């Protein structure tokens, strides 16, 4: 028996986008904040040199989360119009 779903692939893709956004934002935050709590070491220098990619990861993660929120808002708006 075939199941009748209106949009089978949009929800998993949206959830994947949210998960990717959260992971990227967390990575960016950790890389930005970690050097402030570390003592002087080669690892701290490595984290400090990763500042630009860290900001990129943070912004990209926030963009993914924003896109997820926007798509969810559009889906809710479309669902309300169909009822």
C-alpha positions in Angstrom: 0.0 0.0 0.0 1.5 3.3 -1.0 1.6 6.0 1.7 0.3 9.4 0.7 2.6 12.1 2.0 2.4 15.6 0.7 6.2 16.4 1.0 8.2 13.4 2.1 11.7 14.8 1.7 11.5 18.4 3.0 11.3 17.7 6.7 14.4 15.5 7.0 16.4 18.0 4.9 15.2 20.8 7.2 16.2 18.9 10.3 19.6 18.1 8.8 20.0 21.8 8.1 19.3 22.6 11.7 21.7 19.9 13.0 24.5 21.2 10.7 23.8 24.7 11.8 24.0 23.9 15.5 27.2 21.9 15.0 28.9 24.6 13.0 27.9 27.3 15.4 29.2 25.3 18.4 32.5 24.6 16.7 32.8 28.3 15.9 32.0 29.3 19.5 34.4 26.8 21.0 37.3 27.9 18.7 36.6 31.6 19.5 36.2 31.3 23.2 38.7 28.5 24.1 41.9 30.5 23.8 40.6 32.9 26.6 40.5 29.9 29.1 43.8 28.2 28.0 47.3 28.9 29.4 50.1 29.8 27.1 50.8 26.7 24.9 51.2 25.7 21.3 47.6 24.5 21.4 46.4 28.0 22.4 48.4 29.5 19.5 46.8 27.0 17.2 43.3 28.1 18.4 44.2 31.7 18.0 45.3 31.2 14.4 42.0 29.5 13.7 40.1 32.7 14.5 39.0 33.5 10.9 37.7 30.0 10.2 36.0 30.0 13.6 34.0 33.1 12.8 33.2 31.7 9.4 31.9 28.5 11.0 29.8 30.5 13.5 28.3 32.7 10.8 27.6 29.8 8.5 26.0 27.8 11.4 23.8 30.8 12.2 22.8 31.1 8.6 21.8 27.4 8.4 19.7 27.8 11.6 18.2 31.0 10.2 17.3 29.2 6.9 15.8 26.4 8.9 13.7 28.9 10.9 12.6 30.6 7.7 11.6 27.4 5.9 9.7 26.3 9.0 7.9 29.6 9.2 7.0 29.3 5.5 5.7 25.7 6.0 3.5 26.8 9.0 2.3 29.8 7.0 1.4 27.5 4.1 -0.3 24.9 6.4 -2.5 27.6 8.0 -3.7 28.8 4.6 -4.7 25.3 3.5 -6.9 24.6 6.6 
